[in-house]
Amino acid sequence: MANLKEIRSRITSVSSTMQITSAMKMVSAAKLKKAQDAITAMRPYADKLTELLQTLSASLEGDSGSKYAVQREVKNVLIVAITSNRGLAGAFNSNVVKESKALAYTYTGKNVDIITVGKKGNDILKKTHKIIDNNNDIFDDLTYENVSEIAENLMEMFTAGKYDQIILVYNRFKNAATQIVAKEQFLPILMSEAKEDTDSAKYKDYIFEPSKEEIVEQLIPKSLKTQFFTAIRDSVASEHGARMTAMHKATDNATELRDALKLSYNKARQAAITNEILEIVGGAEALNN
């Protein structure tokens, strides 16, 4: 059994760690509330914009002619892996890295490049894959304007023919304890097929000014930027939720370990006291004899 000094030192160390994890849990809980409100408020707008775009595109006669909807033979693929700059968030970052690697391996015989958003994903993926760009500083000032610059860069690479397909991999926020790894095609955009009895009928009484084609052309870039911003917002909310859950579990584990160490300490202390008493009694008996 370890001596009392060693056990006291471990109890102090575990208690200090527990205070840190507890503080990190409370900080993440406060940040999670703000991030959750942001993504909750944004999702209806993003979903409605996507629905409107797909319905209008499906109702157009023939090809809409959008440069972002061109379907080419897939030879060059770009994966955008969205992680975080900080760790201590459980499997938050590793899940995105695993999904990105698995996705890259499915494109056998094709050129696959990766763009990372977040330091943690970049540090791991650059060991095995080609990283053409990294955007760590986006989380320092997360605004729609800054995210739009990255989205525009992706759109330019697609329209220039550098990549035939661009896919986003990120954590989608469900609740504080659950994050779902999402794999979402960014470009080319997916157009839904028109349903004569529902979608077409829904808009047949509308008068469009300007024309449907022009409206679609205006909506597509805006929709793509909103889609990318929503993905990053989802990832941020998921990060805080994952970190809060991880720190909560770490605090519970530290509490259990501290209690076990205190029990060991009390047992060792009691054993030491008992030995001292026995030595005193033995010495007194020896003097009497």
ABEGO torsion letter per residue (X at the ends): XBBAAAAAAAAAAAAAAAAAAAAAAAAAAAAAAAAAAAAAAAAAAAAAAAAAAAAAAAABBEBAGBAAABBBBBABBBBBBBBBABBGAEAAAAAAAAAAAAAAAABBGBBBBBBBBEAAAAAAAAAABBBABBBAAAAABBBAAAAAAAAAAAAAAAAAGABABBBBBBBBBABAABBBBBBBBAOBBBBBBBBAAAAAAAAAABBBOBBAAAAAAAAAAAAAAAAAAAAAAAAAAAAAAAAAAAAAAAAAAAAAAAAAAAAAAAAAAAAAAAAAAAAAAAAAAAAAX
